[in-house]
Amino acid sequence: MPVRTSSRSWSIYGRGEIAQRYEILGRIGSGAYADVYRGRRRSDGLIVALKEIHDYRSSFREIEALQALRGSPNVVELIEYFWHEDEDAVLVLEFLPADLAAVIREAKRSGGIAIGEVKQWMVQILRGVEACHRSSVVHRDLKPSNLLISADGVLKLADFGQSRMLQENRLMSIDNESGVQDVQEHRSDQQNAQGLRRVNEDDYLKELYGLKAKNTTYDSDKEMSLQDGDTSCLATCSTGDIEVDPFKGSYYSYEAQEDVVDESGALTSCVGTRWFRAPELLYGSMSYGKEIDLWSLGCIFAELVSLDPLFPGTSDLDQLGRIITVLGNLTEETWPGCSNLPDYNKISFGKVENPIGLEACLPSRCAAEVGLVKRLLCYDPASRATAAELLHDRYFAEEPLPMPPSELKIPSNKEEHNESSPEAWADYRDMDSDSDPDEIGNINVSTTEKAEAIIC
């Protein structure tokens, strides 16, 4: 984690190649792993967002994902990027002035969101997620503040710092003169003949950071991680590991948990923002796929129609307790094989005889809307509806139809806010994992009124 000696990140201001092309207008967001600036392209006056990422693995992931998704209408556009040895990556992104979190905040003040507007937001989110999954990109941190909105009502997925490509190997073209790495998928033998070569991520990072010297070993887990790849989120993530920042979770932010991959290729379970984190991750799964994004979608849709977060857990245990209070206990009947989750036998909840149910959480919503959320918030990941399937749900074909994007109500521009107003950026702060069984010991933890957890 970088150590800042002042509130201003001097590295981006001192980089001539960026200053020649962009005028930096000021910082608009900040987090533990990135700073975001509003800028103006000198050649044509285009307003952009300059995202300076202080973690090179996150830089790799975000560039890789955005290049794989280039041209997707509902994914933020990567215009270009600057990345050289011994310097932070700076991504030049299209500037989008609002996000879905601001839409929800404004709707709470104004009395709600029209059904036609809700449908249009949902359709655009689904198109963005479908594009990701079709390109084998798992976002892993979907939440309202990462769904950015243009002035003309186009919603786009952003903040891919935690994303993962499902393929193990990538093809990358290397510009030796500029030092810029262009991450690409394998598309044709002709491309391969033009200089693309197969490398894996660790080889790429070695090359980028000059780690090829003789007798130099590269242990990515030791060098990159605060967590142990063989343990779960409950056992490894604590608030002491994460920088407290009033801008965490904000526009173009990076609210990362270091990702770990062990020798077998298993992923860390400590990803995403707690309120939107799938149960399998909360129980320590390190073998998951696109389905974790689908659970996040269900939480987002529930918040969009109710204007309140569905599962606002204050810790991982409380998060599980809230989910179980609504959906009932996680058992082999609800998800065959769940007892094999790493932490399933370490945490037990009292029997919830009468779960609240999603209908009670969304009391003023129609059966079609509740049904849409139900199709996503299933314990069994294999039972969750895909984004492609939901785009064909009859809910979107019934009156009122989705409102045209140009008619959507867009909140006031976020560019009006600045670092002196941290409350405007901090909706999702303090949502990182903060429960550690090693510290808690064998105690009963009251998580909700109806669910009690015992850590064994």
Secondary structure as the mmCIF struct_conf table of DSSP 4:
data_model
#
loop_
_struct_conf.conf_type_id
_struct_conf.id
_struct_conf.beg_label_comp_id
_struct_conf.beg_label_asym_id
_struct_conf.beg_label_seq_id
_struct_conf.end_label_comp_id
_struct_conf.end_label_asym_id
_struct_conf.end_label_seq_id
BEND BEND1 THR A 5 ARG A 8
HELX_RH_AL_P HELX_RH_AL_P1 TRP A 10 TYR A 13
TURN_TY1_P TURN_TY1_P1 GLY A 14 GLY A 14
HELX_RH_AL_P HELX_RH_AL_P2 GLY A 16 ARG A 21
STRN STRN1 TYR A 22 SER A 30
BEND BEND2 ALA A 32 TYR A 33
STRN STRN2 ALA A 34 ARG A 41
TURN_TY1_P TURN_TY1_P2 ARG A 42 ASP A 44
STRN STRN3 ILE A 47 ILE A 53
BEND BEND3 HIS A 54 HIS A 54
HELX_RH_AL_P HELX_RH_AL_P3 TYR A 56 ALA A 68
TURN_TY1_P TURN_TY1_P3 LEU A 69 GLY A 71
TURN_TY1_P TURN_TY1_P4 PRO A 73 ASN A 74
STRN STRN4 VAL A 75 VAL A 75
STRN STRN5 LEU A 78 PHE A 82
TURN_TY1_P TURN_TY1_P5 GLU A 85 ASP A 86
BEND BEND4 GLU A 87 GLU A 87
STRN STRN6 ALA A 89 GLU A 94
STRN STRN7 ALA A 98 ASP A 99
HELX_RH_AL_P HELX_RH_AL_P4 LEU A 100 SER A 110
TURN_TY1_P TURN_TY1_P6 GLY A 111 GLY A 111
HELX_RH_AL_P HELX_RH_AL_P5 ILE A 115 ARG A 134
TURN_TY1_P TURN_TY1_P7 SER A 135 SER A 136
STRN STRN8 VAL A 137 VAL A 138
BEND BEND5 ARG A 140 ARG A 140
HELX_RH_3T_P HELX_RH_3T_P1 PRO A 144 ASN A 146
STRN STRN9 LEU A 147 ILE A 149
TURN_TY1_P TURN_TY1_P8 ALA A 151 ASP A 152
BEND BEND6 GLY A 153 GLY A 153
STRN STRN10 LEU A 155 LEU A 157
TURN_TY1_P TURN_TY1_P9 GLY A 161 GLN A 162
STRN STRN11 ARG A 164 MET A 165
BEND BEND7 LEU A 166 LEU A 166
BEND BEND8 GLU A 168 GLU A 168
STRN STRN12 ARG A 170 ILE A 174
TURN_TY1_P TURN_TY1_P10 ASN A 176 SER A 178
STRN STRN13 GLN A 181 GLN A 184
HELX_RH_AL_P HELX_RH_AL_P6 ASP A 189 ALA A 193
TURN_TY1_P TURN_TY1_P11 GLN A 194 GLY A 195
STRN STRN14 ARG A 197 VAL A 199
HELX_RH_AL_P HELX_RH_AL_P7 GLU A 201 LEU A 208
TURN_TY1_P TURN_TY1_P12 TYR A 209 GLY A 210
BEND BEND9 ALA A 213 ALA A 213
TURN_TY1_P TURN_TY1_P13 LYS A 214 ASN A 215
HELX_RH_AL_P HELX_RH_AL_P8 SER A 220 MET A 224
BEND BEND10 LEU A 226 GLN A 227
TURN_TY1_P TURN_TY1_P14 GLY A 229 ASP A 230
BEND BEND11 THR A 231 THR A 231
HELX_RH_AL_P HELX_RH_AL_P9 CYS A 233 THR A 236
HELX_RH_3T_P HELX_RH_3T_P2 THR A 239 ASP A 241
BEND BEND12 ILE A 242 ILE A 242
TURN_TY1_P TURN_TY1_P15 PRO A 246 GLY A 249
TURN_TY1_P TURN_TY1_P16 TYR A 251 TYR A 252
STRN STRN15 VAL A 261 VAL A 261
TURN_TY1_P TURN_TY1_P17 GLU A 263 SER A 264
HELX_LH_PP_P HELX_LH_PP_P1 ALA A 266 ALA A 266
STRN STRN16 LEU A 267 LEU A 267
HELX_LH_PP_P HELX_LH_PP_P2 THR A 268 THR A 268
BEND BEND13 SER A 269 SER A 269
BEND BEND14 GLY A 272 GLY A 272
HELX_RH_3T_P HELX_RH_3T_P3 ARG A 274 PHE A 276
HELX_RH_AL_P HELX_RH_AL_P10 PRO A 279 LEU A 282
TURN_TY1_P TURN_TY1_P18 TYR A 283 GLY A 284
TURN_TY1_P TURN_TY1_P19 LYS A 290 LYS A 290
HELX_RH_AL_P HELX_RH_AL_P11 GLU A 291 SER A 306
BEND BEND15 LEU A 307 ASP A 308
BEND BEND16 LEU A 310 LEU A 310
BEND BEND17 THR A 314 SER A 315
HELX_RH_AL_P HELX_RH_AL_P12 ASP A 316 LEU A 327
TURN_TY1_P TURN_TY1_P20 GLU A 332 THR A 334
BEND BEND18 TRP A 335 TRP A 335
TURN_TY1_P TURN_TY1_P21 PRO A 336 GLY A 337
HELX_RH_3T_P HELX_RH_3T_P4 CYS A 338 ASN A 340
BEND BEND19 LEU A 341 LEU A 341
TURN_TY1_P TURN_TY1_P22 PRO A 342 LYS A 346
STRN STRN17 ILE A 347 PHE A 349
BEND BEND20 GLU A 353 ASN A 354
HELX_RH_AL_P HELX_RH_AL_P13 LEU A 358 CYS A 361
BEND BEND21 LEU A 362 LEU A 362
TURN_TY1_P TURN_TY1_P23 PRO A 363 SER A 364
BEND BEND22 ARG A 365 ARG A 365
HELX_RH_AL_P HELX_RH_AL_P14 ALA A 367 LEU A 376
BEND BEND23 TYR A 379 ASP A 380
HELX_RH_3T_P HELX_RH_3T_P5 PRO A 381 SER A 383
BEND BEND24 ARG A 384 ARG A 384
HELX_LH_PP_P HELX_LH_PP_P3 ALA A 385 THR A 386
HELX_RH_AL_P HELX_RH_AL_P15 ALA A 387 LEU A 390
TURN_TY1_P TURN_TY1_P24 LEU A 391 HIS A 392
HELX_RH_3T_P HELX_RH_3T_P6 ARG A 394 ALA A 397
BEND BEND25 GLU A 398 PRO A 400
HELX_LH_PP_P HELX_LH_PP_P4 LEU A 401 PRO A 404
HELX_RH_3T_P HELX_RH_3T_P7 PRO A 405 GLU A 407
BEND BEND26 LEU A 408 LEU A 408
HELX_LH_PP_P HELX_LH_PP_P5 ILE A 410 ASN A 413
HELX_RH_3T_P HELX_RH_3T_P8 LYS A 414 GLU A 416
TURN_TY1_P TURN_TY1_P25 GLU A 419 SER A 420
HELX_RH_3T_P HELX_RH_3T_P9 PRO A 422 ALA A 424
TURN_TY1_P TURN_TY1_P26 TRP A 425 TRP A 425
TURN_TY1_P TURN_TY1_P27 ASP A 427 ASP A 430
BEND BEND27 ASP A 432 ASP A 432
HELX_RH_AL_P HELX_RH_AL_P16 PRO A 437 ILE A 440
BEND BEND28 ASN A 442 ASN A 442
STRN STRN18 ASN A 444 SER A 446
BEND BEND29 THR A 448 LYS A 450
STRN STRN19 GLU A 452 ILE A 455
#
